[in-house]
């Protein structure tokens, strides 16, 4: 039997963290959350998630930098950027920083679909 996928959530809004955790918890193990980009790499190294759900608008402004760091240091880890900004230029910057997928926060079901897609690629 295959182990459950491990997910780390990076979002500075506690309500979003709770909602995403509930959405994913039936099928996946939510191993933790961080509320800033600076702590993301450390948490990823300690918790070993398979996927990170990353808010593009963390208050410390380090979302894309953290995405790039994780992608470079932990290349097997997948990152789903979760944002209310679906501007194509913003999406391109996220992919350039190493994101595996980009999901609009207005469509939470799309997040579950993205995680399932990445889970199928393990």
C-alpha positions as CSV (number, residue, x, y, z in Angstrom):
1,X,0.0,0.0,0.0
2,X,1.3,3.4,-1.0
3,X,1.8,6.0,1.8
4,X,-0.3,9.1,1.9
5,X,1.1,12.2,0.3
6,X,2.5,14.7,2.8
7,X,1.5,18.4,2.3
8,X,2.9,21.6,3.9
9,X,0.8,24.8,3.7
10,X,2.5,28.2,3.5
11,X,-0.1,30.9,4.1
12,X,-0.4,33.8,6.5
13,X,-4.1,33.7,6.8
14,X,-5.1,31.2,9.6
15,X,-8.6,30.7,8.0
16,X,-7.1,29.8,4.7
17,X,-4.7,27.3,6.4
18,X,-7.7,25.7,8.2
19,X,-9.8,25.6,5.1
20,X,-7.0,24.1,2.9
21,X,-6.2,21.6,5.7
22,X,-9.8,20.4,5.9
23,X,-10.0,20.2,2.1
24,X,-6.9,18.0,1.9
25,X,-7.0,16.0,5.2
26,X,-9.3,13.3,3.9
27,X,-6.8,12.0,1.4
28,X,-3.5,13.5,2.4
29,X,-1.4,14.2,5.5
30,X,-1.1,17.9,6.2
31,X,2.2,17.8,8.1
32,X,2.4,21.5,9.0
33,X,2.0,25.1,8.1
34,X,4.2,28.2,8.0
35,X,3.1,31.8,7.8
36,X,6.1,33.4,6.0
37,X,8.5,32.7,3.2
38,X,11.5,32.9,5.4
39,X,10.5,29.8,7.4
40,X,9.4,27.8,4.4
41,X,12.8,26.2,3.4
42,X,13.5,25.2,7.0
43,X,10.0,23.7,7.4
44,X,10.4,21.9,4.1
45,X,13.8,20.4,5.2
46,X,12.4,19.3,8.6
47,X,9.0,18.0,7.6
48,X,9.8,16.5,4.2
49,X,6.5,17.2,2.5
50,X,5.8,15.9,-1.0
51,X,3.9,19.0,-1.9
52,X,3.9,22.6,-0.7
53,X,0.8,24.8,-1.1
54,X,2.3,28.3,-1.2
55,X,0.3,31.5,-1.0
56,X,1.9,34.0,-3.4
57,X,1.1,37.0,-1.1
58,X,2.8,36.2,2.1
59,X,3.2,39.3,4.3
60,X,7.0,39.1,4.3
61,X,7.0,39.3,0.5
62,X,9.3,36.3,0.2
63,X,6.9,33.8,-1.6
64,X,8.7,33.6,-4.9
65,X,12.1,33.7,-3.3
66,X,11.1,30.9,-1.0
67,X,9.7,29.0,-4.0
68,X,13.0,29.3,-5.8
69,X,15.0,28.3,-2.7
70,X,13.0,25.1,-2.1
71,X,13.0,24.2,-5.9
72,X,16.8,24.5,-6.0
73,X,17.6,22.8,-2.7
74,X,14.9,20.2,-2.7
75,X,14.2,19.5,-6.4
76,X,11.9,16.6,-5.8
77,X,9.4,18.6,-3.8
78,X,6.5,20.0,-5.7
79,X,5.1,23.5,-5.1
80,X,1.6,24.6,-5.9
81,X,1.3,28.4,-5.9
82,X,-2.2,29.3,-4.5
83,X,-3.1,32.8,-5.3
84,X,-6.0,35.2,-5.9
85,X,-4.0,36.9,-8.6
86,X,-4.4,35.0,-11.9
87,X,-2.5,37.5,-14.0
88,X,-0.5,35.6,-16.7
89,X,2.7,37.6,-15.9
90,X,2.4,36.6,-12.2
91,X,1.8,33.0,-13.2
92,X,4.9,33.1,-15.4
93,X,7.0,34.4,-12.5
94,X,5.8,31.6,-10.3
95,X,6.7,29.0,-12.8
96,X,10.1,30.6,-13.3
97,X,10.7,30.4,-9.6
98,X,10.0,26.6,-9.7
99,X,6.3,26.2,-9.1
100,X,4.9,22.9,-10.3
101,X,1.3,24.3,-10.7
102,X,-0.6,27.5,-10.1
103,X,-4.1,27.5,-8.7
104,X,-6.5,30.5,-8.3
105,X,-7.7,30.8,-4.7
106,X,-11.2,31.5,-5.9
107,X,-11.5,27.9,-7.1
108,X,-10.6,25.8,-4.1
109,X,-11.7,22.6,-5.8
110,X,-8.9,23.3,-8.4
111,X,-6.4,23.0,-5.5
112,X,-7.6,19.4,-4.8
113,X,-7.4,18.6,-8.5
114,X,-3.8,19.9,-8.7
115,X,-2.7,17.9,-5.6
116,X,-4.3,14.8,-7.1
117,X,-2.5,15.4,-10.4
118,X,0.8,15.8,-8.7
119,X,0.1,12.7,-6.5
120,X,-0.4,10.7,-9.7
121,X,3.1,11.7,-10.8
122,X,4.9,10.2,-7.8
